[in-house]
């Protein structure tokens, strides 16, 4: 499903005084369309202002996120989870598309996610449609959570769209190691985090373009039944930010807990702390 994107503004240019299209006759009466404040000129000014504002917002990273389709006012909830704590989380190592197993704490967090989901969803829990990233840490998390919630993991749909934002050549490194290899790299990233592109990696902005059609489709399906998405920290920020139509510089600062998950419903986002 392709995202619903607005068409760019059409910039109209009034013809010079006296000019007319070939094969047309001049009509009698005043030239209202070209009078000061008149229709075409006013429309041109409005279009130019809109175009200029959009370009300025793009330069600031604020227009990269467009509102979801109106199906975003979904009747049933979309639950959004991050995987439990991993060994690399605990040691401060960036994972991206690489992987490390859950810690004992991470496995407990995953079970708590499932128990809490079962409690708050009630009878509707059995109707939940599961989607998950195919990366190992998410597979382990969703398997434990589904078991705790009484859901059949065999029905989970693993989709690469939900895979984590990759840091490319920096996947598997700590921030200190990155700065040692490329002095000032992390400071540069912090200055323009939404659009920053690690070598061989993916920016938040590119991740938003990647995941947006998927989120549109999931939110539309939540008109019929609840959905649970199991993903990652950075991509979870993007999913929530798109749902709330936040600007890019706000999305990159959203939290990414492993002891809580989020309910996206009726255009609002609520944090749900896990029971354990």
Residue pairs with C-beta under 8 A, 6 or more apart in sequence:
1 213
1 216
1 217
1 220
2 213
3 66
3 69
3 212
3 213
3 216
4 68
4 69
4 216
5 66
6 66
8 51
9 47
9 50
9 51
9 54
10 47
11 44
11 47
11 48
11 51
12 40
12 43
12 44
12 47
13 44
14 33
14 34
14 40
14 41
14 44
15 21
17 34
20 26
31 38
32 38
32 39
33 39
33 40
33 41
34 40
34 41
35 41
54 63
57 63
58 64
60 249
61 192
61 194
61 195
61 205
61 247
61 248
61 249
62 247
62 248
62 249
63 247
64 194
64 205
64 208
64 247
64 248
65 208
65 241
65 242
65 245
65 246
65 247
65 248
65 251
66 245
67 245
68 212
68 215
68 216
68 219
68 242
68 243
68 245
69 216
69 219
69 220
71 216
71 219
71 220
71 223
72 219
72 243
72 267
73 266
73 267
74 219
74 220
74 222
74 223
74 264
74 265
74 266
75 222
75 223
75 265
75 266
76 124
76 222
76 223
76 224
76 225
76 226
76 227
76 265
77 121
77 222
77 226
77 227
77 263
77 264
77 265
78 218
78 219
78 222
78 226
78 227
78 228
78 229
78 243
78 263
78 264
78 265
79 117
79 121
79 128
79 226
79 227
79 228
79 229
79 261
79 262
79 263
79 264
80 228
80 229
80 231
80 236
80 239
80 240
80 261
80 262
80 263
80 264
81 113
81 141
81 142
81 145
81 228
81 229
81 230
81 231
81 236
81 261
82 231
82 232
82 233
82 236
82 256
82 257
82 258
82 261
83 102
83 106
83 110
83 133
83 137
83 138
83 140
83 141
83 230
83 231
83 232
83 258
84 102
84 103
84 105
84 106
84 107
84 108
84 109
84 110
84 113
84 137
84 140
84 141
84 144
84 258
85 102
85 103
85 105
85 106
85 109
85 258
86 95
86 99
86 100
86 101
86 102
86 103
86 106
86 137
87 100
87 101
87 102
87 103
88 94
88 95
88 98
88 100
88 172
89 95
89 100
89 103
89 106
89 258
90 103
90 105
91 174
92 174
92 175
93 100
93 172
93 173
93 174
94 167
94 170
94 171
94 172
94 173
94 174
94 175
94 178
95 137
95 164
95 171
95 172
95 232
96 164
96 165
96 166
96 167
96 168
96 170
96 171
96 172
96 201
97 135
97 163
97 164
97 166
97 171
98 171
98 172
99 135
99 136
99 137
100 137
101 136
101 137
101 140
102 110
102 137
102 140
102 141
106 137
106 141
106 258
107 140
107 144
108 276
109 141
109 258
109 259
109 274
109 276
110 140
110 141
110 142
110 143
110 144
110 145
110 148
111 144
111 145
111 147
111 148
111 276
112 148
112 259
112 274
112 275
112 276
113 141
113 145
113 148
113 261
113 274
114 144
114 145
114 146
114 147
114 148
114 149
114 151
115 148
115 149
115 274
115 275
115 276
116 261
116 272
116 273
116 274
116 275
116 276
117 125
117 128
117 145
117 149
117 228
117 261
118 125
118 148
118 149
118 150
119 275
120 263
120 272
121 128
121 149
121 226
124 225
124 226
125 149
125 150
125 151
126 150
126 151
127 225
127 226
128 149
128 151
128 225
128 226
128 227
128 228
129 155
129 157
129 221
129 225
129 226
129 227
129 228
130 142
130 146
130 151
130 153
130 155
130 156
130 157
130 227
130 228
130 230
131 156
131 157
131 158
131 159
131 162
131 218
131 227
131 228
131 229
131 230
132 138
132 139
132 141
132 142
132 156
132 157
132 158
132 159
132 162
132 229
132 230
132 231
133 139
133 158
133 159
133 160
133 162
133 163
133 164
133 230
133 231
133 232
133 235
134 158
134 159
134 160
134 162
134 163
135 163
135 164
135 232
138 162
138 230
138 231
138 232
139 158
141 230
142 153
142 156
142 230
143 153
145 230
146 152
146 153
146 156
147 153
159 214
161 210
161 211
161 214
162 211
162 214
162 229
162 230
162 231
162 232
162 235
163 232
163 235
164 231
164 232
164 233
164 234
164 235
165 201
165 202
165 203
165 204
165 207
165 232
165 234
165 235
165 238
166 198
166 200
166 201
166 202
167 173
167 198
167 201
168 198
168 199
168 200
168 201
168 202
169 198
169 199
169 200
169 201
170 178
170 198
170 199
170 201
171 201
173 181
175 186
178 185
178 186
179 185
179 186
188 196
189 196
189 198
193 204
193 249
193 252
194 203
194 204
194 205
194 248
194 249
194 251
194 252
195 203
195 204
195 205
195 248
196 203
196 204
197 203
197 206
202 210
204 234
204 237
204 238
204 248
204 251
204 252
205 248
207 234
207 235
207 238
208 238
208 241
208 242
208 248
208 251
211 235
211 238
211 239
211 242
212 242
215 239
215 242
215 243
218 227
218 229
219 243
219 264
221 227
222 265
229 239
231 239
233 256
234 256
236 256
236 262
237 251
237 252
237 254
237 256
238 251
240 246
240 251
240 254
240 262
240 264
240 269
241 248
241 250
241 251
241 254
242 251
243 264
243 267
243 269
244 269
246 254
257 271
259 273
259 274
260 271
260 272
260 273
260 274
261 271
261 272
261 274
262 269
262 270
262 271
262 272
263 269
263 270
263 272
